[in-house]
Structure formats: C-alpha cells, structure tokens
C-alpha cells in the first residue's frame, strides 16, 4: 500500500521484535585460561626468557634465584640531585657554582691556535718519478713542481719554442730553453740534487755553461753565465749556488737561459717548475 506522501506501507504481518542479548549472560570461557593459570611462576619465567631471547637456561637460573627482570628507560630530563638534607631535589648544574666571566664592551677576543705547516718533498717526488720510469715517460702533470726555480725570482724574458731570433732577427728560430730576467751577477741555483757533468764554455752559443745530471735521463743546463763555482763530478743539492748569471755567448743582455733535457732532447722547462 502507498501513503499520501508516496511511501509504501508494509502489507504483511509485523516482524518479530529483536531479542536483546543479556550482557551478563555467561559466555564461553577461554579454553586455555585454566591451563595458563595452572603454570607455576618458574615455568612462566622460563617461557618468558625463551620468548624474549634471553635463553631458557638463563631464565631458569633467574627463576631459581628469584631475580626480577627489569627494563631501564634512560632519563631524558636534567639530572637531579638532592640537597644536604636529602629532601628537596635540585638541578645538578646548581650544585657546582659556575664562574662568572665578564669583559668590557670594546674588548678584543683573539683565538690563537698552533700553525699547521706541511713541508713538501720535491726531491723525494722527483727521485720516486725517475726511479719508477724514464724521464721521457713522465707526464706533465706528474713532473710539475719537481724542479726548483733556478733563480730566487722568476720573470720570463723569452719562452720556450719558436720565436724571432734576437741575434739575427729572422723568424722561425727555435728557442731551446726558457730565458729569465736576471742582472749580471745574480746567484744561479741548482734545480735539484744531481751531479755536474759539464762546467765550461759552450761552443754553440751558450757561453759559460753548467750541466747537472739528475739521473734516469733528466738534465738541467744553465747558460750565459758570468762565472761558475762547480766542477765536473761534483754533487750538488737543490738550491745550491752553482754559478752567477751573465751575458756570455750568443746573448744580447744579462739573463739566465735555463734548459731541461730529457734523454738528450729539450723540453719546456715550465712543465717541470
């Protein structure tokens, strides 16, 4: 049937009312509850130890001695201490008196620390390179910095490679070394430890010339010298004064012509300095 509002009305008999369950009624018991109650504290302790990873034997020992397992939770709050009477807790920071630090407004505070100095060993690096391979196999990246400057101050006057000849004025002149600015009489230094193999006049334009052999195909030469104070066969160390700069030989003015030779062939000295 349908009411005036369009809703349907049940035409059948009314449904039976729902039976309200009694919450106090007895429910079925847990079948395992009585079994758990019958287990003694000794067995409960051993089972707990086995489940928690302590081990059954350790659990039996704890249960036999009557020890109680406790879990310690670290405190995240400030450490508290008690006063002399032992009654009121006080903060641990207040137990030890803190010194008072004061300074003027315009005071300058300096923080000093020990200087850290790293001393390189270029002679050791050069020796290691030359002992491991021939000088001709050493790359430019590996050779950089292995030779010391032949002068206290290096100012390039004419680089290595092709240039216009300062003697003839012709182009295409190959410059075999690196020219550095140096007044006559300036100290010329050994670029590395080695043995002097030549000290005398160079007939091909080098003037007074010194050649030092550093081993394994590496040599350095110092040219246009005004004088030299070493002799053939003498061993020199890095930084030793071997000569004085000048303008002897095929030279247009006081300077130092510095060469680096690898297996008898000249290379750019700047790759080793």
C-alpha positions, 0 to 999 in steps of 0.5 A: 500500500502507498501513503499520501506522501508516496511511501509504501506501507508494509502489507504483511504481518509485523516482524518479530521484535529483536531479542536483546542479548543479556550482557551478563549472560555467561559466555564461553570461557577461554579454553586455555585460561585454566591451563595458563593459570595452572603454570607455576611462576618458574615455568612462566619465567622460563617461557618468558626468557625463551620468548624474549631471547634471553635463553631458557637456561638463563631464565631458569637460573633467574627463576631459581634465584628469584631475580626480577627482570627489569627494563631501564628507560634512560632519563631524558630530563636534567639530572637531579640531585638532592640537597644536604638534607636529602629532601628537596631535589635540585638541578645538578648544574646548581650544585657546582657554582659556575664562574662568572666571566665578564669583559668590557664592551670594546674588548678584543677576543683573539683565538690563537691556535698552533700553525699547521705547516706541511713541508713538501718533498720535491726531491723525494717526488722527483727521485720516486718519478725517475726511479719508477720510469724514464724521464721521457715517460713522465707526464706533465702533470706528474713532473710539475713542481719537481724542479726548483726555480733556478733563480730566487725570482722568476720573470720570463724574458723569452719562452720556450719554442719558436720565436724571432731570433734576437741575434739575427732577427729572422723568424722561425728560430727555435728557442731551446730553453726558457730565458729569465730576467736576471742582472749580471751577477745574480746567484744561479741555483741548482734545480735539484740534487744531481751531479755536474757533468759539464762546467765550461764554455759552450761552443754553440752559443751558450757561453759559460755553461753548467750541466747537472745530471739528475739521473734516469735521463733528466738534465738541467743546463744553465747558460750565459753565465758570468762565472761558475763555482762547480766542477765536473763530478761534483754533487750538488743539492737543490738550491745550491749556488752553482754559478752567477748569471751573465751575458756570455755567448750568443746573448744580447743582455744579462739573463739566465737561459735555463734548459731541461733535457730529457734523454738528450732532447729539450723540453719546456722547462715550465712543465717541470717548475 
